[in-house]
């Protein structure tokens, strides 16, 4: 959606929340917790034709922190769950 086209419905009615104020911080509604004292702000893209939302971490340094703190998805387990 960052390129301006919805992958779900093909619409070009895409809007970005990149420049929204107060998207991070302790009361930020546009962020996710990374750790106990760390928050990652999000850039959201919304298709106003079908309602699909995509979110991206806005600070590259938070990506490295997430890789250190969060569990990696086990693809073997995901594939097993899908085949049940």
C-alpha positions in Angstrom: 0.0 0.0 0.0 3.0 2.3 0.4 3.0 2.5 -3.4 -0.6 3.8 -3.4 -2.5 0.6 -4.4 -4.5 -1.8 -2.2 -3.3 -5.4 -2.5 -6.8 -6.6 -1.5 -9.2 -4.7 -3.8 -6.8 -2.9 -6.2 -8.1 0.6 -5.3 -5.9 3.6 -5.4 -7.8 5.3 -2.6 -5.0 4.9 -0.1 -4.3 7.3 2.8 -1.3 7.5 5.0 -1.0 8.4 8.7 2.7 9.0 8.6 2.5 12.6 9.7 0.0 12.2 12.5 1.1 14.0 15.6 1.4 12.1 19.0 1.6 8.7 17.4 4.1 7.5 19.9 4.8 8.0 23.6 3.1 6.5 26.6 -0.4 7.5 25.5 0.2 7.1 21.7 -2.7 5.2 20.1 -0.6 4.6 17.0 2.1 2.5 18.6 2.9 -1.0 19.9 4.9 -2.0 22.9 8.3 -3.5 22.1 9.5 -4.0 25.7 8.7 -2.8 29.2 10.0 0.7 28.5 10.1 0.8 24.7 7.3 1.8 22.3 7.4 1.7 18.5 5.3 4.2 16.6 3.5 3.0 13.5 2.8 4.4 10.1 -0.6 3.2 9.0 -2.0 3.0 5.5 -5.7 2.7 4.9 -7.7 1.8 1.8 -10.9 3.8 2.0 -12.5 1.5 -0.6 -12.4 -1.8 1.3 -11.0 -0.8 4.8 -7.7 -2.8 4.6 -5.1 -1.3 7.0 -1.3 -2.0 6.8 1.0 -0.8 9.6 4.8 -0.3 9.4 7.3 0.5 12.2 8.3 4.1 11.6 11.7 3.9 13.3 14.3 1.5 11.8 16.1 1.2 15.2 13.0 -0.4 16.7 13.1 -3.2 14.1 16.5 -4.4 15.5 15.1 -4.1 19.0 12.0 -6.2 18.1 14.3 -8.8 16.5 16.2 -9.1 19.8 13.2 -9.1 22.2 10.3 -10.8 20.3 10.0 -14.5 19.4 10.5 -15.3 15.7 7.5 -17.0 14.1 8.2 -20.7 13.7 7.2 -21.5 10.1 7.1 -25.2 10.6 4.5 -24.7 13.4 2.5 -22.3 11.3 2.4 -24.8 8.4 1.4 -27.7 10.8 -1.4 -25.6 12.2 -2.7 -24.7 8.7 -2.7 -28.4 7.8 -4.9 -29.5 10.8 
